[in-house]
Amino acid sequence: MQFADRQRYYNRCKPLEALAPNDDRNVEIDAICIDGERPRGAVWVDRIANHFLLADGPLCRFVTGLPGSGKSTDLLRLAEHLRQDHTCKLLPIIAKAEDLLDLDAPIDVPDLMLAVVQATEAEVSRVCGPAPSATGAMERLWKWLSSTDVELQKLEASVGVAKVVAELRRRDDLRARLRNNVSLRVRAFIAEVRERLTELEARARDSGFAGLLVIVDSLEKLRGISTNWLQVLDSAERTFVAQAEDLVLPVHVVYTVPLALIWRMRQDVDVMPMIKLYGRDAPRDGAMHGAGLEAALQIVRRRIPEDGLRQLFGDEWLMSVTRLIRLSGGYPRDLVHLLQMAVHAVQDAPLDERDVDRVCNEFSDQLQRMVLADDLPIVARVAAERAVRPQEGQLHTLDRLVRAQVILAYHNDRPWFDVHPAARELLATSDDARTP
């Protein structure tokens, strides 16, 4: 393979790169249907959209999924779908949490609500024009918040209301001050937020929209750092479980949440599943699910065309690609990662079977390093039952395994889970993998 081709394909296979819906590498996975089956069990945009199309009042929904599972792309599709639907015609607000909040620090309702109001006002003003009054929604909310706090007033004076959220994202001392201020009058704060959003929705209605749809994306990336990740996860549980009622707004809203929270939340959570390569009760080494295999092959071909695959793997490229698909577990990000590793490994001649072995082994080693010896009984139980049933004291371990993509979510007629194929290799070689 020529160096220029290697370079082009290597950069078309960036596993961490989020694709826009109109990117030529993007595959509309749920549009694939073979023998009445779909790669993820349903058309997920329609599944979520129908809640809003059927509702006669504002809804609060939660969505989760692993990074790279297609969640953000599908949420953009959802936004466009509900914007164009003649029975709905909502004005979508995409609030990217990673741009508004510190995802490495504990989260709380006040900073989340401020981010929602700021993002909503910015988009309403962009689409519908400036506010009719001199004082905007965010400014009025901040004036109310800082009316009894001199330090918060100084913050506004120094950076301006438009940059308050950015400053809060940067400084944990200010977040602590804000939260303490709100703790003394929580109900009044929530009422004030809802009033500001009601005003913003009225502006959208005056411009011909039926209402607002606020999508707070990237909250599933709440991750903390090595010294505080349990604190961050516990703060997410307080916010989205214990304080869930405070997140209900007078407008439609979708919050993404960390996948680990699904074992803590009683609310409905739409889990964005992996591509299904086999059924829940089917043997893992048998024939692959037709729609799932086709979806995975399309992902591969959109990154590297068939002539490039022949240069990469030789004339029997399909055999090697199928092996990579199996090892990915139907996780799109891992499949793209494996392709990039293969492009990195190839030289002048196509990769042979031993070369592909080395790529697969290197990938497996990367994931297996995330599994501790004490994790093996839990991993074995998930692999055996294809389900997650946490036992006492296991939640934090499961949280870590999910964050490390060792446990993957799927969907047929109901949700189910399995262990990543690269991690299952550990169970075949370990005497410690006894189901607890």
Number of C-alpha atoms within 10 A of each C-alpha: 16 11 11 9 15 21 12 13 20 20 14 17 23 15 18 12 11 16 15 14 16 9 10 10 18 17 20 16 22 21 12 19 18 12 7 8 16 24 30 24 22 17 17 21 19 16 12 18 16 12 13 20 14 10 10 8 9 16 16 21 20 21 24 26 25 24 22 19 19 22 23 23 19 22 23 18 19 20 22 15 18 23 20 12 11 10 11 16 20 26 27 24 21 19 22 17 23 17 13 22 24 20 20 16 19 21 24 19 21 22 19 18 18 20 25 26 20 23 22 27 24 19 18 21 15 10 12 18 13 14 15 8 7 8 9 19 24 24 18 14 19 16 15 14 18 18 10 11 13 9 13 20 17 12 17 18 11 11 12 13 21 13 14 23 20 16 19 22 20 14 11 14 9 17 19 14 15 19 15 13 18 18 12 10 11 16 12 12 20 18 13 17 22 20 16 21 23 18 15 24 24 15 22 22 16 11 15 12 18 18 24 28 26 23 28 26 22 22 22 24 20 23 22 17 13 8 8 14 17 17 16 21 22 15 19 25 22 15 20 24 17 13 14 15 11 18 20 17 20 19 18 20 22 20 21 25 25 25 21 23 20 20 13 12 15 9 13 11 18 18 21 23 27 25 28 26 28 24 14 20 8 12 10 14 8 9 11 19 18 18 26 27 21 20 25 27 16 19 19 23 15 16 23 22 12 15 12 18 24 17 21 26 23 17 13 11 19 15 13 18 20 15 13 24 25 21 20 26 22 29 28 22 21 21 24 25 20 24 27 21 19 22 28 14 16 20 14 10 12 20 22 15 12 9 15 21 14 14 21 19 12 14 18 20 12 11 16 18 10 16 17 10 11 11 17 22 17 22 27 23 19 20 21 12 15 20 17 18 13 14 10 5 8 12 16 14 16 22 20 19 21 19 20 16 19 21 23 23 26 25 21 17 9 8 16 18 19 23 24 24 20 21 25 18 13 19 17 10 9 11 10 14 19 13 14 10
